[in-house]
Amino acid sequence: MNEDEVEAVAIANLIGTDERSVVGWVYQWNTGALAVRWVVNGPQRVSRCQPDLSHGQKREIDFERWTKL
């Protein structure tokens, strides 16, 4: 990443309740912040992250909220 520009890279897939579909991605910005990007259907219920995120990262993206939609 170029430190002069604000950029992000995907660090995890958000897997849907069917345990197969990718319903979104977790991005980490070069500022350190995390963000979620959803597939075209918008926010959906999530069963897990692949690869798994740390507890702190899950808190930052409010992962528990996405498991209860």
N, C-alpha and C positions, 0 to 999 in steps of 0.2 A: 504494500500500500504506500501511497505517496503521502508523507506527513503534512504537506502543504494543502491537501484537499481533504474534505470530509468524505470518507468512503466506508463501506461496510462489506463484510463477507459473511456468508451463511455458515453457521457453526453447528446447526442441528436441524433435523427434520422433525416436524410435529406430525405424529401418526394418529390417524382417526380411530374411532371405536371399532372399525372392522379389522383393526390390527395390520392392515396392508396399505391403505391409502395415505399418501402425504397430503395433509390438509393445510400445511403452512410451514414456515421456516423461521428459525431464530437467527437474527443477524447481529453481529458485533461490529459496532462502529469503531473507527480508529481513535475515537475519543474515549472508548471504554464502555459506552452505553450499549445496552441491548435493546432490540426491537423485534416485534413479530410482524411477519408479512404472511397474509392468508392467500389461499388460492382464490380464484374468481368468485366463489360462493360466499366469501366473507368468513367471519369467525365461526368455528365449528367445535364440537366437543372433541377433546383430545384424550387419547389413552396413555401416550408416552412420548418421550423424546428419543431420537436416535441420532447420534450417540446421546447418552444421558447427560444432563447438565448437573452442575453442583447445586446444592440447596440454595446458596446465595443467588445464583443465576436464575433458578426457578422462582424465587421470591421476586426478583427484579421484573420478570415478565408476568407475574401473577399466574403462574402455571396452575395452581389449584383451582382458580376460577375457570380455566379452560377445560378442566376435567369434569366440571359440574354443569356445563351448559345444557 
